[in-house]
């Protein structure tokens, strides 16, 4: 892995353009009818198949605070054991900034959570972007990028599969619980993934390449 400030700027700007475009569409109501139809269909499936216990358990264990307790421990251990404390700190700081940035964006867009005739799950707060989707993406990709130069090819494949699965199931969980619209989770994935990819190109280079 090499440092690339130009690549970091490119990825950050691309992310900002995509997120801004979707935010404008949401604010103007252009996506509302489709978003609402998707939430209604998803909550009907969740209610009909008695998935509530599994969905709410996933909602709880993937709250950003628990994700970042785990990420903090991993960053400390990897930084110490692999001898890359500044790279690990940079990864951790990047995740924290993305967490805060997503919370700020919620206030700017000020989108209410979905409503349904018979809600599956009640949740306070604002909707855009999904904090769960943003932070599961930033955390899993951030830790993957931190570990990537330190592990072998098989481990990289396994890590990539695990990261993808976690992001997908958390994104789906938010819609099936009826607490986020599809555009909320889509923007969360773009925001978390794009910004952590950009930030990682500014992290100190690891000493070990596999």
VENNOR-V436330 format. One record per residue. N is the residue number from 0. RES is the residue in three letters. SS is DSSP state (a for helix, b for strand, c for the rest). PHI is phi as a letter, one per 40 degrees, with the letter a starting at -180 (NA if undefined). BURIAL is I if it has 16 or more other ideal C-beta (glycine too) atoms within 10 Angstrom, else O. Layout:
n:N res:RES ss:SS phi:PHI burial:BURIAL
n:N res:RES ss:SS phi:PHI burial:BURIAL
This chain:
n:0 res:UNK ss:c phi:NA burial:O
n:1 res:UNK ss:c phi:b burial:O
n:2 res:UNK ss:c phi:c burial:O
n:3 res:UNK ss:c phi:a burial:O
n:4 res:UNK ss:a phi:d burial:O
n:5 res:UNK ss:a phi:c burial:O
n:6 res:UNK ss:a phi:c burial:O
n:7 res:UNK ss:a phi:c burial:I
n:8 res:UNK ss:a phi:c burial:O
n:9 res:UNK ss:a phi:c burial:O
n:10 res:UNK ss:a phi:c burial:I
n:11 res:UNK ss:a phi:c burial:I
n:12 res:UNK ss:a phi:c burial:O
n:13 res:UNK ss:a phi:c burial:O
n:14 res:UNK ss:a phi:c burial:I
n:15 res:UNK ss:a phi:c burial:O
n:16 res:UNK ss:a phi:c burial:O
n:17 res:UNK ss:a phi:c burial:O
n:18 res:UNK ss:a phi:c burial:I
n:19 res:UNK ss:a phi:c burial:O
n:20 res:UNK ss:a phi:c burial:O
n:21 res:UNK ss:a phi:c burial:I
n:22 res:UNK ss:a phi:c burial:I
n:23 res:UNK ss:a phi:c burial:O
n:24 res:UNK ss:a phi:c burial:O
n:25 res:UNK ss:a phi:c burial:I
n:26 res:UNK ss:a phi:c burial:O
n:27 res:UNK ss:c phi:c burial:O
n:28 res:UNK ss:c phi:g burial:O
n:29 res:UNK ss:c phi:c burial:O
n:30 res:UNK ss:c phi:b burial:I
n:31 res:UNK ss:a phi:c burial:O
n:32 res:UNK ss:a phi:c burial:O
n:33 res:UNK ss:a phi:c burial:O
n:34 res:UNK ss:a phi:d burial:I
n:35 res:UNK ss:a phi:c burial:O
n:36 res:UNK ss:a phi:c burial:O
n:37 res:UNK ss:a phi:c burial:I
n:38 res:UNK ss:a phi:c burial:I
n:39 res:UNK ss:a phi:c burial:O
n:40 res:UNK ss:a phi:c burial:O
n:41 res:UNK ss:a phi:c burial:I
n:42 res:UNK ss:a phi:c burial:I
n:43 res:UNK ss:a phi:c burial:I
n:44 res:UNK ss:a phi:c burial:O
n:45 res:UNK ss:a phi:c burial:I
n:46 res:UNK ss:a phi:c burial:I
n:47 res:UNK ss:a phi:c burial:O
n:48 res:UNK ss:c phi:b burial:O
n:49 res:UNK ss:c phi:f burial:O
n:50 res:UNK ss:c phi:c burial:I
n:51 res:UNK ss:a phi:d burial:O
n:52 res:UNK ss:a phi:c burial:O
n:53 res:UNK ss:a phi:c burial:O
n:54 res:UNK ss:a phi:c burial:I
n:55 res:UNK ss:a phi:c burial:O
n:56 res:UNK ss:a phi:c burial:O
n:57 res:UNK ss:a phi:c burial:I
n:58 res:UNK ss:a phi:d burial:I
n:59 res:UNK ss:a phi:c burial:O
n:60 res:UNK ss:a phi:c burial:O
n:61 res:UNK ss:c phi:b burial:I
n:62 res:UNK ss:c phi:c burial:O
n:63 res:UNK ss:a phi:d burial:I
n:64 res:UNK ss:a phi:c burial:O
n:65 res:UNK ss:a phi:c burial:O
n:66 res:UNK ss:a phi:d burial:I
n:67 res:UNK ss:a phi:c burial:I
n:68 res:UNK ss:a phi:c burial:O
n:69 res:UNK ss:a phi:c burial:O
n:70 res:UNK ss:a phi:c burial:I
n:71 res:UNK ss:a phi:c burial:O
n:72 res:UNK ss:a phi:c burial:O
n:73 res:UNK ss:a phi:c burial:I
n:74 res:UNK ss:a phi:c burial:I
n:75 res:UNK ss:a phi:c burial:O
n:76 res:UNK ss:a phi:c burial:O
n:77 res:UNK ss:a phi:c burial:I
n:78 res:UNK ss:a phi:d burial:I
n:79 res:UNK ss:a phi:c burial:O
n:80 res:UNK ss:a phi:c burial:O
n:81 res:UNK ss:c phi:c burial:I
n:82 res:UNK ss:c phi:g burial:O
n:83 res:UNK ss:c phi:b burial:I
n:84 res:UNK ss:a phi:c burial:O
n:85 res:UNK ss:a phi:c burial:O
n:86 res:UNK ss:a phi:c burial:I
n:87 res:UNK ss:a phi:c burial:I
n:88 res:UNK ss:a phi:c burial:O
n:89 res:UNK ss:a phi:c burial:I
n:90 res:UNK ss:a phi:c burial:I
n:91 res:UNK ss:a phi:c burial:I
n:92 res:UNK ss:a phi:c burial:O
n:93 res:UNK ss:a phi:c burial:I
n:94 res:UNK ss:a phi:c burial:I
n:95 res:UNK ss:a phi:c burial:O
n:96 res:UNK ss:a phi:c burial:O
n:97 res:UNK ss:a phi:c burial:I
n:98 res:UNK ss:a phi:d burial:I
n:99 res:UNK ss:a phi:c burial:O
n:100 res:UNK ss:a phi:c burial:I
n:101 res:UNK ss:a phi:c burial:I
n:102 res:UNK ss:a phi:c burial:I
n:103 res:UNK ss:a phi:c burial:O
n:104 res:UNK ss:a phi:c burial:I
n:105 res:UNK ss:a phi:d burial:I
n:106 res:UNK ss:a phi:c burial:O
n:107 res:UNK ss:a phi:c burial:O
n:108 res:UNK ss:a phi:c burial:I
n:109 res:UNK ss:c phi:f burial:O
n:110 res:UNK ss:c phi:c burial:I
n:111 res:UNK ss:b phi:c burial:O
n:112 res:UNK ss:c phi:c burial:I
n:113 res:UNK ss:c phi:c burial:I
n:114 res:UNK ss:c phi:b burial:O
n:115 res:UNK ss:c phi:b burial:O
n:116 res:UNK ss:c phi:d burial:O
n:117 res:UNK ss:c phi:b burial:O
n:118 res:UNK ss:c phi:c burial:I
n:119 res:UNK ss:c phi:c burial:I
n:120 res:UNK ss:c phi:a burial:I
n:121 res:UNK ss:c phi:c burial:O
n:122 res:UNK ss:c phi:a burial:O
n:123 res:UNK ss:c phi:c burial:O
n:124 res:UNK ss:c phi:g burial:O
n:125 res:UNK ss:b phi:c burial:I
n:126 res:UNK ss:c phi:b burial:I
n:127 res:UNK ss:c phi:b burial:I
n:128 res:UNK ss:c phi:c burial:I
n:129 res:UNK ss:c phi:c burial:I
n:130 res:UNK ss:a phi:c burial:I
n:131 res:UNK ss:a phi:c burial:I
n:132 res:UNK ss:a phi:c burial:I
n:133 res:UNK ss:a phi:c burial:I
n:134 res:UNK ss:a phi:c burial:I
n:135 res:UNK ss:a phi:c burial:I
n:136 res:UNK ss:a phi:c burial:I
n:137 res:UNK ss:a phi:c burial:I
n:138 res:UNK ss:a phi:c burial:I
n:139 res:UNK ss:a phi:c burial:I
n:140 res:UNK ss:a phi:c burial:I
n:141 res:UNK ss:a phi:c burial:I
n:142 res:UNK ss:a phi:c burial:I
n:143 res:UNK ss:a phi:c burial:I
n:144 res:UNK ss:a phi:c burial:I
n:145 res:UNK ss:a phi:c burial:I
n:146 res:UNK ss:a phi:c burial:I
n:147 res:UNK ss:a phi:d burial:I
n:148 res:UNK ss:c phi:c burial:I
n:149 res:UNK ss:c phi:b burial:I
n:150 res:UNK ss:c phi:b burial:O
n:151 res:UNK ss:c phi:c burial:O
n:152 res:UNK ss:a phi:c burial:O
n:153 res:UNK ss:a phi:c burial:O
n:154 res:UNK ss:a phi:c burial:O
n:155 res:UNK ss:a phi:c burial:O
n:156 res:UNK ss:a phi:c burial:O
n:157 res:UNK ss:a phi:c burial:O
n:158 res:UNK ss:a phi:c burial:I
n:159 res:UNK ss:a phi:c burial:O
n:160 res:UNK ss:a phi:c burial:O
n:161 res:UNK ss:a phi:c burial:O
n:162 res:UNK ss:a phi:c burial:I
n:163 res:UNK ss:a phi:c burial:O
n:164 res:UNK ss:a phi:c burial:O
n:165 res:UNK ss:a phi:c burial:I
n:166 res:UNK ss:a phi:c burial:I
n:167 res:UNK ss:a phi:c burial:O
n:168 res:UNK ss:a phi:c burial:O
n:169 res:UNK ss:a phi:c burial:I
n:170 res:UNK ss:a phi:c burial:I
n:171 res:UNK ss:a phi:c burial:I
n:172 res:UNK ss:a phi:d burial:I
n:173 res:UNK ss:a phi:c burial:I
n:174 res:UNK ss:a phi:c burial:I
n:175 res:UNK ss:a phi:c burial:I
n:176 res:UNK ss:c phi:c burial:I
n:177 res:UNK ss:c phi:g burial:I
n:178 res:UNK ss:c phi:b burial:I
n:179 res:UNK ss:c phi:a burial:I
n:180 res:UNK ss:c phi:c burial:I
n:181 res:UNK ss:a phi:d burial:I
n:182 res:UNK ss:a phi:c burial:I
n:183 res:UNK ss:a phi:c burial:I
n:184 res:UNK ss:a phi:c burial:I
n:185 res:UNK ss:a phi:c burial:I
n:186 res:UNK ss:a phi:c burial:I
n:187 res:UNK ss:a phi:d burial:I
n:188 res:UNK ss:a phi:c burial:I
n:189 res:UNK ss:a phi:c burial:I
n:190 res:UNK ss:a phi:c burial:I
n:191 res:UNK ss:a phi:c burial:I
n:192 res:UNK ss:a phi:c burial:I
n:193 res:UNK ss:a phi:c burial:I
n:194 res:UNK ss:a phi:c burial:I
n:195 res:UNK ss:a phi:c burial:I
n:196 res:UNK ss:a phi:c burial:I
n:197 res:UNK ss:a phi:c burial:I
n:198 res:UNK ss:a phi:c burial:I
n:199 res:UNK ss:a phi:c burial:I
n:200 res:UNK ss:c phi:c burial:I
n:201 res:UNK ss:c phi:b burial:O
n:202 res:UNK ss:c phi:c burial:I
n:203 res:UNK ss:c phi:d burial:O
n:204 res:UNK ss:c phi:c burial:O
n:205 res:UNK ss:c phi:c burial:I
n:206 res:UNK ss:c phi:c burial:O
n:207 res:UNK ss:c phi:b burial:O
n:208 res:UNK ss:c phi:b burial:O
n:209 res:UNK ss:c phi:b burial:O
